[in-house]
Amino acid sequence: MVRTGLTPGGGGGSESGDDEACGGWPGRVEPELRGGPDQLRPPREAKADPGVKLNPGDLLETLRMVWRASPRHTLVYAVTSLTGSALPAANLYVGKLLLDEVARAAQGNVTYAALLTLLAVQVGLTVLGSLLSTFQSAAQQLLGDSLQHAVSRRILDKAAGMSVESFENADTYDKLQQAYREVGTRPLGVALQLIGLIGAVVTLVSVGALIAQLGVWVLPLILLASLPGVWVSNRFGVENYRMLRWQTHDARVQNYLGSLLTSDTLVKEVRLFGFEPYLLSRWREYYLGFRRQLEDIVRRRAAWGFGASLVSALLIGLASALILRRAADGMISVGDFSVFILGIAQVQGTVSGFLNGLSGIYQNLLYMRNLFGFLELPDRDLDAGEVWKGPIHTIEFEGVGFRYPLTDRDVLNGVNFTVRRGQALALVGENGAGKTTIVKLLTRLFEPTAGRILLNGLDATRFSPRSVQREMSIIFQDFGQYQMTVQDNVAIAEVARLEDVAGVEQAIGRAGAAYVDTLPEGLGTRLGRLFQGGRQLSGGQWQRLALARLYFRDASVLVFDEPTAALDARAEFETMEALRGQARERITFLISHRFSTVRLADFIIVLEGGVVTEAGSHAELLARDGKYAALYHLQASGYASDAARPEPAGAGPKP
Ligand SMILES: Nc1ncnc2c1ncn2[C@@H]1O[C@H](COP(=O)(O)OP(=O)(O)OP(=O)(O)O)[C@@H](O)[C@H]1O
């Protein structure tokens, strides 16, 4: 099993985010890809994404998110940033006064003290500027950190509340990944850019007022010169966003291919079958697809960018020519000219900052839509309904049918059975017959699409899934191997009793996991290979620990989905014997392909293609001589023929 998870990733800058375009393994840890090889289709070419829409409410929601993450730092950032916005005009003005005074000093009209006073004001402004930016960047850093934590927390809370059903859906994974990608900088980007916009207005108005005194046409020309560059940046920013959005699915596939090469559990199979070159070439194929799309955008952006700067240079040239005309006529002072020269850069920088800020907000809000899209996915409230209290004595399936979401085939049809306290019911059937699906319905991970399930005669849907699940304990076919201590691996079944050492020891005893005593730190031994100092267990040892987890929870329904698959023959025998003894007070469900195990059940149900075809005790089903009997004899004859087969010459124990 590839146990990959999700890590929050940076969102990239507001304008480009180009760094993400060729994303893939390594670099991003992606969720495990569900589904068969048909999902591993070749990369798609980017095309217009009709789904790019802005939701006006998102701006408010984003700002609320930022404010809640840290009101203090948001406030400090806003105040320092806005105060700092007035400084450029103040600097320009003091600079102009200083230059004019220097010019007058040349004619002997100004004292040294007057010049020093102006210099002191200028130095004071510089010191104020650095003080403000020090506070501003500290506030930004801390706000970013708080925000990252707050958004990650919201995503994890959301994921924790989502139904198992949602996790079966590849679209949910795409949304989850997109959401995680936005954790880094997007919400912060929106807030900072908005504050920046207000600051830019302050700067523009104040600097513009100074420049406007030089002539009515100067300011409009400078403003106009800023527009082409901003237009190019905005246009390609949106294109970039569309490209990344379109690539989300393919990036997941690519990362999945990469994860196969770096998985500790799969390395044996990958080496043995030697399909590393195949995986690498598929991985690279995706990269090349992304690369082609990136190159196309970069090339076009460069061409348009060059054109934009040409237009801008022409307009600035025109403004300069006009102002020089006035200088030649002796209509402006040296100080005025310095306001023009320094003001051009200031206005251009501020205008493009303003418009880029606008388009940055727009683009960041598009990314934020992904995050909100994920957060708005429907939840399944596991606590909705009456609270189930007390043990479950009977379970009845009444005409239960089921179809997985987004599929068009019923995998269960009209399933009827009743099982009572003290009984063990076994589900038998070939692969894909629907056994595990019955367990998923029984444990309320999914709800039937037809029929109903009764618990103690009451419709299960009346009760909250979580309260019903508390009465159930299970070992799944693909049980968890938690990279935690032995104690945690068992006690996690009931987190309220995480410290219950005696309970864990008892469960370990019942599961026959005596090997735990030989581990270096006993119950405190960390398991698994993921982290330093972890101790790896064998498949059977892990399974016994999962059994202990099942026993640890004091439940009235026990579900064993292939409980003995990884156990050796003796372990299987002991487990099933123990089970017979321990399950008397409970309802036991058992799924197994081993008839030596199945025959121990009181009642056996045979499933074929999602339909119950036979039901009864082992003896009854044998007497019936149907499918069960056929399968049973088939397995039994395998053992018999093994026993009857003569040993080949030279076989046997070596001396
Ligand atoms: N998440 C899913 N989405 C769509 N179809 C599914 C999903 N899980 C299982 N199925 C389909 O439902 C059918 C029953 O699957 P189920 O896992 O219940 O079989 P099973 O009897 O437990 O098989 P096995 O013995 O192999 O464990 C199969 O055809 C399977 O392809």
The ligand as an ORCA input file, in Angstrom:
! r2SCAN-3c Opt
* xyz 0 1
  N     -15.428      2.371     -4.256
  C     -15.999      1.691     -5.208
  N     -16.545      2.306     -6.254
  C     -17.124      1.624     -7.234
  N     -17.247      0.280     -7.238
  C     -16.721     -0.392     -6.217
  C     -16.057      0.277     -5.146
  N     -15.641     -0.660     -4.260
  C     -16.026     -1.851     -4.768
  N     -16.668     -1.694     -5.926
  C     -17.265     -2.740     -6.751
  O     -18.242     -3.390     -5.962
  C     -18.229     -4.780     -6.197
  C     -18.156     -5.498     -4.858
  O     -16.910     -5.179     -4.250
  P     -16.514     -5.739     -2.816
  O     -15.266     -5.061     -2.423
  O     -17.686     -5.604     -1.920
  O     -16.255     -7.270     -3.157
  P     -15.725     -8.426     -2.213
  O     -16.715     -9.528     -2.323
  O     -15.420     -7.915     -0.850
  O     -14.410     -8.827     -2.992
  P     -13.018     -9.432     -2.448
  O     -13.234    -10.849     -2.102
  O     -12.145     -9.297     -3.635
  O     -12.591     -8.581     -1.305
  C     -17.063     -5.055     -7.113
  O     -17.577     -5.241     -8.400
  C     -16.238     -3.801     -7.087
  O     -15.680     -3.546     -8.346
*
